[in-house]
Amino acid sequence: MPKLRIKIKGIDAKVVDSAVQQIVSAILKSGAKLSGPVPLPTKTRRWVVLRSPHVDARSKEAFEMKIHKRLIDILEPTSKTIDALTKLQLPAGVELEIKQQ
């Protein structure tokens, strides 16, 4: 296997960082080399909602949600590395995307 790329996404930055620490420790225990974690730009999703459906159109409420991302490259993955990644118990609210390159 040439290289694995892991993208971690989540709403809470502290939860994302704790998930990254778990992943990095599992990779290092398996004996693979890694590059990262690299923080990617935070995306902010914003939307505006009318407070009342009929009366006042000028009364609005604004919401926003920030999505934090981290990137980890595993340069020399082994079978132990893949087993360690599949057995991880990550916290709720963290999305993991693994691609082979």
C-alpha positions as a Markdown table, in Angstrom:
| # | Residue | x | y | z |
|---|---|---|---|---|
| 1 | Met | 0.0 | 0.0 | 0.0 |
| 2 | Pro | 1.5 | 3.3 | -1.0 |
| 3 | Lys | -0.2 | 5.8 | 1.3 |
| 4 | Leu | -3.4 | 6.4 | 3.4 |
| 5 | Arg | -5.0 | 9.8 | 3.9 |
| 6 | Ile | -7.3 | 10.4 | 6.9 |
| 7 | Lys | -9.6 | 13.4 | 7.1 |
| 8 | Ile | -11.2 | 14.1 | 10.5 |
| 9 | Lys | -14.3 | 16.4 | 10.6 |
| 10 | Gly | -16.3 | 17.6 | 13.5 |
| 11 | Ile | -18.2 | 20.6 | 15.1 |
| 12 | Asp | -16.3 | 20.8 | 18.4 |
| 13 | Ala | -12.6 | 21.5 | 18.1 |
| 14 | Lys | -11.7 | 19.8 | 21.4 |
| 15 | Val | -13.4 | 16.6 | 20.4 |
| 16 | Val | -11.7 | 16.6 | 17.0 |
| 17 | Asp | -8.3 | 17.1 | 18.7 |
| 18 | Ser | -8.9 | 14.3 | 21.1 |
| 19 | Ala | -9.9 | 12.0 | 18.2 |
| 20 | Val | -6.7 | 13.0 | 16.4 |
| 21 | Gln | -4.6 | 12.1 | 19.5 |
| 22 | Gln | -6.2 | 8.7 | 19.6 |
| 23 | Ile | -5.6 | 8.1 | 15.9 |
| 24 | Val | -2.0 | 9.3 | 16.1 |
| 25 | Ser | -1.2 | 7.1 | 19.1 |
| 26 | Ala | -2.7 | 4.0 | 17.4 |
| 27 | Ile | -0.7 | 4.7 | 14.3 |
| 28 | Leu | 2.6 | 5.1 | 16.2 |
| 29 | Lys | 2.0 | 1.9 | 18.2 |
| 30 | Ser | 1.5 | -0.1 | 15.0 |
| 31 | Gly | 4.9 | 1.1 | 13.7 |
| 32 | Ala | 3.9 | 3.2 | 10.7 |
| 33 | Lys | 5.2 | 6.6 | 9.7 |
| 34 | Leu | 2.9 | 9.5 | 9.6 |
| 35 | Ser | 2.7 | 13.1 | 8.5 |
| 36 | Gly | 0.5 | 15.5 | 10.4 |
| 37 | Pro | -2.0 | 16.2 | 11.9 |
| 38 | Val | -2.4 | 19.3 | 9.7 |
| 39 | Pro | -5.3 | 21.7 | 10.6 |
| 40 | Leu | -7.3 | 22.5 | 7.5 |
| 41 | Pro | -9.3 | 25.8 | 7.2 |
| 42 | Thr | -12.5 | 25.9 | 9.3 |
| 43 | Lys | -15.7 | 26.2 | 7.3 |
| 44 | Thr | -18.5 | 28.3 | 8.8 |
| 45 | Arg | -22.1 | 27.6 | 7.8 |
| 46 | Arg | -24.5 | 30.4 | 8.5 |
| 47 | Trp | -28.2 | 30.7 | 8.0 |
| 48 | Val | -31.0 | 33.1 | 9.0 |
| 49 | Val | -34.5 | 32.2 | 10.1 |
| 50 | Leu | -37.5 | 34.4 | 10.5 |
| 51 | Arg | -38.6 | 34.5 | 14.2 |
| 52 | Ser | -42.3 | 34.6 | 13.4 |
| 53 | Pro | -43.9 | 33.2 | 10.3 |
| 54 | His | -46.5 | 36.0 | 9.6 |
| 55 | Val | -46.0 | 39.2 | 11.5 |
| 56 | Asp | -42.6 | 40.8 | 11.4 |
| 57 | Ala | -40.3 | 40.1 | 8.5 |
| 58 | Arg | -37.5 | 42.3 | 10.0 |
| 59 | Ser | -37.2 | 40.1 | 13.1 |
| 60 | Lys | -34.7 | 37.4 | 12.2 |
| 61 | Glu | -32.5 | 35.0 | 14.1 |
| 62 | Ala | -29.0 | 34.1 | 12.8 |
| 63 | Phe | -27.3 | 30.7 | 13.4 |
| 64 | Glu | -23.8 | 29.5 | 12.6 |
| 65 | Met | -22.0 | 26.2 | 12.7 |
| 66 | Lys | -18.2 | 25.8 | 12.4 |
| 67 | Ile | -16.7 | 22.6 | 11.0 |
| 68 | His | -13.2 | 21.9 | 12.1 |
| 69 | Lys | -11.0 | 19.6 | 9.9 |
| 70 | Arg | -7.6 | 17.8 | 10.4 |
| 71 | Leu | -5.5 | 15.8 | 7.9 |
| 72 | Ile | -3.2 | 12.9 | 8.6 |
| 73 | Asp | -1.1 | 11.0 | 6.0 |
| 74 | Ile | 0.1 | 7.5 | 6.8 |
| 75 | Leu | 3.2 | 7.0 | 4.7 |
| 76 | Glu | 4.0 | 3.4 | 5.3 |
| 77 | Pro | 0.9 | 1.6 | 6.5 |
| 78 | Thr | 1.0 | -2.0 | 7.6 |
| 79 | Ser | -1.8 | -4.5 | 8.3 |
| 80 | Lys | -1.5 | -3.7 | 12.0 |
| 81 | Thr | -2.1 | 0.0 | 11.2 |
| 82 | Ile | -5.4 | -0.8 | 9.4 |
| 83 | Asp | -6.5 | -3.1 | 12.2 |
| 84 | Ala | -5.8 | -0.5 | 14.8 |
| 85 | Leu | -7.8 | 2.1 | 12.9 |
| 86 | Thr | -10.8 | -0.1 | 12.5 |
| 87 | Lys | -10.8 | -0.9 | 16.2 |
| 88 | Leu | -10.8 | 2.7 | 17.4 |
| 89 | Gln | -13.7 | 4.0 | 19.5 |
| 90 | Leu | -14.0 | 7.6 | 18.5 |
| 91 | Pro | -16.2 | 10.1 | 20.3 |
| 92 | Ala | -19.6 | 11.0 | 18.9 |
| 93 | Gly | -19.7 | 14.0 | 16.5 |
| 94 | Val | -16.5 | 13.0 | 14.7 |
| 95 | Glu | -16.5 | 11.9 | 11.1 |
| 96 | Leu | -13.6 | 9.9 | 9.7 |
| 97 | Glu | -12.8 | 9.6 | 6.0 |
| 98 | Ile | -10.0 | 7.3 | 4.9 |
| 99 | Lys | -8.7 | 7.2 | 1.3 |
| 100 | Gln | -5.9 | 5.2 | -0.3 |
| 101 | Gln | -3.6 | 7.1 | -2.6 |
